[in-house]
């Protein structure tokens, strides 16, 4: 993840691919009651492919694409019911990097995410009683907005914090109340997911960089993770 072993050039463009281990929670206001969430671990199907442009040895920018499994777990107050919600999101990040870009640096950014697969599980007295899987569900918002910050250490290990500004659920979603009418189940509740993650490099990358000299010659080379 944003890692390389070749000497720094004046300007560099290159790609990186990484996996992500996600530990997520949520700030929940359930119909006027603050509810604590249960730590959720998502180790699989979290991938990101980034395009990096380093303008110097100490400042760079990045964008790219990601697929990410994001969700949360909580208990409905005064019941024995536990809910588990998650979406698979397609994301486009934009951010900057500051520090020694060949070893250790900080990064901050914004990411726009499209939830394309929603899953919900309901447990009562620790037994699963209902499961829903919906593609492009109207239960969740069409787009999510999030902010992130993190640090990359030498050898490619990255620590990141991310907070979703967008409510997880669509407050205008309507469903049947079972009596011929409709109800908005998320209208009076707020769910904002946040997570901590560990990222690690998976693949070698091809670097495309400009070498600053009189002719501004173009070069390409292989770059590998430590």
N, C-alpha and C positions, 0 to 999 in steps of 0.2 A: 504494500500500500504506500504509494508515493515514495518508493525507495529505489536507490540505484547505487552502483559501485564504480562507475567510470568517473574520471576527473570532471570537475565542473567546467562548462563552457560559458561564453558570454550570454547566449540566448539558446534555449533548448525547448523543443517540443517533443513529448514522448507520451506513451500510454502505460497505464498500470491496471492490473486486475487483482482483486482481493476478495476474500470472504470475510464474514462478520458474525461474531457471537453476540447476541443481543439479550440484555437483561432489562425488561421493561416494567413500568408501573404506570399509574395514572392518578391525576387529581380528579376526584369524583365528587360532584354535588348531586346526590340522588333525591330529586324532588324536595329540595330544601335541606337535606341532611348530608353532612360531609361523611364520606365513606372511605375507609382505607382499602387499598388494593393489595393483591397478593403478587409477589415477585414472579414474573413469567420469564422463562428461559427459552430462547429461540435459536438453536444452533444450526439449523439447516435452511437451505435455499435463500441465503442472503448473499448476493453477489453484487459487485460494483466494478464498472470499467470506466476509468477516468482518463481524460485528456489533460495533460499538464503543460503549462507554458511558464518556464522560469525566465524572468527578465534579467535576473542577476543571481549571484550565489546566495542571496539573502531574501529575495522576494519573488513570489510566483503566484500564478492563478491556476484554477482548475475548473473543469466542467465534466460532463459525461452522462452516464446512465446507470441505473441500479434497479435490482429487483429485491424486495425486502419483505419479510414476514414480521408484521407489527401488530401487537395486541395487548390485552390486559385481562386480569382476573379479579373479580370482587364478589363479596357476599351481599345479597340484598338484606337491608336492615330488618331485624326482628323476624327473620325466617331462617330456615335451614337450606335455602337455595343459593347455590353458587353459579355465577355466570362466567363463561369464557368467550371472549370475542377476539377475532383477529381478521386482518385483511392482508392480501398480497398487494404490494404497491409497486408501480413502475415510477421511478423517480429521475429527475434531472437536477443535479446540484450545480451551484455556482459559488465559488469561494476564493479566498486568498491564503497564502502561506507566508510566514515570516520566521526567519531564523537561519540556522545553518542548514540549507536545503539538502546537503549531502549526508547529514547525520541526524540532527534533532531540531524540530521546529514546531511552532504552533500554527493552527489553521482555524479559520472561522468561515461560516458560509450559510447559505440559504438553500433549501431544496423544495421543489414543487413535486408532489407525488399524486399519481392517479391510482386509487384503489380499484383493482379489477376483479378481485375474488374475495368474497366475504364468507366467514364461517362463524357459527354461534353454537355453543353447547350449554345445556342447562342440566345441572345436577341438583337433586333433592336428597338429603340425607346421604350424600356421597355416592349416589347412584345416578347414572346418566339417564335422563328421561326424555330428552329432545335434542335433535341436532339439525342444523340448517346449513346448507352450502349454496350460495347464490352468486352467480357471475354478474358483475356490474350492478350490484344491488343499490336500490334507491334508499336503503336504510342508512347508508353512509354518504358523506358528501362527495361530489364529483372530483374535487381536488382538495389536497391537504397542503398547508403551508407550514414549514418547519424551519427552525434555526439550529445550527450545530456549532460546536467548538471542540477542539481536541489537541492532542500532542502526539507527534510521531517520535519514537525513540530509534536509536540505531538498530539495524538488523530487521527493520520492517514492522515491528509491533506498534500498533496505534491504539490509543485510548480516546474515546469520543463520548460526548454528551449531546443529546438531541432532545428538543422540546417541540411538540406540535402545537402551533397556535390555533389550528382549526379544531373545532369540536369533532370527536370521533364519529358521532351520529348526526344525521340530518334531522334537525328539529321539526321540519315540515313533513316528515314521512308519516303517512296514514296507513292504518290497517283496520280490519274489521274488529268490532268489539264483541262479536258473537251474538248480537241482538238486533242486527239489521242496520246498525250505524257504524261510524268510524271513530277512531281515537288516534291521537298523536302520542305514541309511547315515550318519545324522547323530548317532548316540548319543554318540560319543566326540569330537565336535568342537564348537567354539563360533564363531559368526559374529555380530559386533555391528557394524552399519552406523553410520556417522556421515557427515555432509556439511556443506559450506559452500555457501551459495547467495546469489544476487543476486535481489532482487525488484523489480518495477517496476509502477506503477499502469497499469491498462488502461482503465477505464471511469469516467465521471462517476457521481456518487452522489447520492441523495436524502437530505438530512439531516432528521431529525425531532428537534427539541430543545425543551427546556423553558426558557423565559426567566424568570428569577427576578424576580418583582415581587409586589406585594400580591395580585394576582388569580391568580398562577401560570398565566398564559395559555400556550396551546400554539401553536407555530408550525412551519411547514415551509418549507424553502428548498432550492434547488439548490446543490450544492457541486462544484467542479471541481478537477482536478489542476493543479499548476503546469505 
